[in-house]
Amino acid sequence: MAPHRVLGQAFPGPTGAITIYEPSAGNEGLVENVIVANVLGPTGPTTRFRMFFTEPNEKVSYDKKTATLWDISVSGGNSYESKVFWGLGRDGPTGATGTIGVQSGTANSLTFTIFGREDPARVGPTGAGGGGPGEPLP
């Protein structure tokens, strides 16, 4: 099992949704913590954010259909933290993965950080995981 580490970090300038994390080649990911910091200071405005989760081979479309957190408010100088359990599988050891996207309601106001781990993708007869890392299913 891989160590817990930062999987992705972003400070979005524009207010459109962006991808913050996609497992690296040959790996599956597990997101375990999400922290969103409003960096505008204690007198700064409250800002909302959204987070999205897409499945492998699903068109990356960050909207209500793929939302996991929607219009969460973070006041100036404060942070939002959540323990989560979001697995990002891989369609076979070299196939497509799911993604995590983020969107800030105000440009240059929020820093998104996600923590978790990556492990080698598991190989099965349908490419959908199963045995130990790199081992086919019986």
Buried (B, 14 or more C-beta within 10 A) or exposed (E): EEEEEEBBEBBBEEEEBBBBBBBEEBBBBBBBBBBBBBBBEEEBEBBBBBBBBBBBEEEBEBEEEBBBBEEBEBBBEBBBEEEBEBEBBBBBBEEBBBBBBBBBBBEEBBBBBBBBBBBBBBBBEEBBBBEEBEEEEE
